[in-house]
Amino acid sequence: MNFSLPPDLQKYLSSIDDFITTKINPLQASNDNSRFFDHRREHARTDWDNKGLPRDEWEDLLASARKLADEAGFYRFCLPEEFGGQNGGNLWMAVIRIHLAKKGLGLFNDLQNEHSIVGNFPDVLMVKEFGTPEQKQKFIAGRLEGKVGFTFGLTEPEHGSDATHMSTRAERFRKDGVEGWKINGKKMWISGIHKATHCLTFARTDGKAGDAIGITAFFVPKDAPGFEIESYEWTFNMPTDHATLKFTDVFVPDSAVLGKVGHGLPIAQTFVHENRLRQAASSLGAAEYCIEESIKYARKRKPFGKELSTNQSIQFPIVELSTQAAMLKLLILKTATEMDGMTQKEIERDLGDKVSMCNYWGNRLCTQAADRAMQIHGGIGYSRHKAFEHIYRHHRRYRITEGSEEIQMRKVAAYLFGYMGPSQGGTFKTVKLEGANSIKSRKACLSVAKPR
């Protein structure tokens, strides 16, 4: 059993580092762009007088970095070759995400808005899997050219993890001789709609609340009559792009349906394991950054004339965090390697629990490491002159949005106790348990993460 990274992967990391040094760092250092990453970052990024949305200057800078990365061949790495990518697999993507997040804050990788010089494209892969030729041309080619983009409309004000109980409805409707659908309802925490041209909206078209069948996905243009952005919700980490949407008799033609009518739930679950594992990798990298910075500071700081690091009250928490990080890294890399040799169905059946373990523990570990870094650094650690508060505020969200921590743990429990997993073919066995978090039948609990 060889635990070494493939030599070509190590070489690729070096090429990424060279690109950051020669192209990205000079861009970050120009025109006072450092204001977006130093102690001024939250104010520099946030247009407080425009609903708390990202400032144009901030998003323009991110776009410039992505353009440089695309020209250098890094940005589309995980995409299929037909879309200009390199067919990057799960192991490589996990290692790259750890590597970049471990560097701390920078224009090369800003997880607050899923920006990275090595992009993640769940939306493109979703359309590739389920879209018609016309949809692929519009939402893949158009997206990569920067002409169109869609956000993910699953979560509602009253329904998050229980997505199959959604209140949004779509019914058959004919308008001006065109067959289609009329949509009514609300969505919440819809990220990126301020820039998107469409919202991939999930609505119940048949069946009853709780049914996995009967949910349909629709590409809804943002400028469609009856489509309203009610508000943008201010969050722990600003700026925000998380909107509440209202649909009032919004008409879309049949051509707006992605996939099969009534079978939108599998679309919502597409590549969820890949995304959760990559998120875990990013959280691990950020945790390692916090741990390493704490070690450096504890060796340098000398209260009462002695290194801070000589105190066991400093050593032991870092020992625990480092141990957990080392074990998590092995599980992430092992899981990613196994995923690269499996189909989606096999991943869900055999590795769904391992992905959930990586995800919930990676996100929790990151917030714990950031909190400990603030404590070890004292006042300066609590200030915005260090990255720890930013890392904490951002990664705290992932304990909710990537499929809540409780949902992830419940899935692990289902595998452990035999209600789900290889013995059940990857699906829940109907069982009645006591308590608010009892296992239900079917896979009806979803992530509320939004693809970018």
Sequence and secondary structure as in RCSB ss.txt:
>XXXX:A:sequence
MNFSLPPDLQKYLSSIDDFITTKINPLQASNDNSRFFDHRREHARTDWDNKGLPRDEWEDLLASARKLADEAGFY
RFCLPEEFGGQNGGNLWMAVIRIHLAKKGLGLFNDLQNEHSIVGNFPDVLMVKEFGTPEQKQKFIAGRLEGKVGF
TFGLTEPEHGSDATHMSTRAERFRKDGVEGWKINGKKMWISGIHKATHCLTFARTDGKAGDAIGITAFFVPKDAP
GFEIESYEWTFNMPTDHATLKFTDVFVPDSAVLGKVGHGLPIAQTFVHENRLRQAASSLGAAEYCIEESIKYARK
RKPFGKELSTNQSIQFPIVELSTQAAMLKLLILKTATEMDGMTQKEIERDLGDKVSMCNYWGNRLCTQAADRAMQ
IHGGIGYSRHKAFEHIYRHHRRYRITEGSEEIQMRKVAAYLFGYMGPSQGGTFKTVKLEGANSIKSRKACLSVAK
PR
>XXXX:A:secstr
   S  HHHHHHHHHHHHHIIIIIHHHHHSTTGGGGTSTTHHHHHEETTTTTEE HHHHHHHHHHHHHHHHHT T
TTTS GGGT     HHHHHHHHHHHHTT SSTTEEGGGTEESS   HHHHHHHHH  HHHHIIIIIHHHTTS  E
EEE  BTTBSS GGG   EEEEEEETTEEEEEEEEEEEEEETTTT SEEEEEEE SS TT SSSEEEEEEETTST
TEEEEEE   SSSS  EEEEEEEEEEEEGGGEESSTTB HHHHTTTHHHHHHHHHHHHHHHHHHHHHHHHHHHHH
  GGGS GGGSHHHHHHHHHHHHHHHHHHHHHHHHHHHHTTS HHHHHHHHHHHHHHHHHHHHHHHHHHHHHHHH
HHTHHHHSTTSSHHHHHHHHHTHHHHTS HHHHHHHHHHHHTTSSSGGGTTS      SSTT   SSS       
  
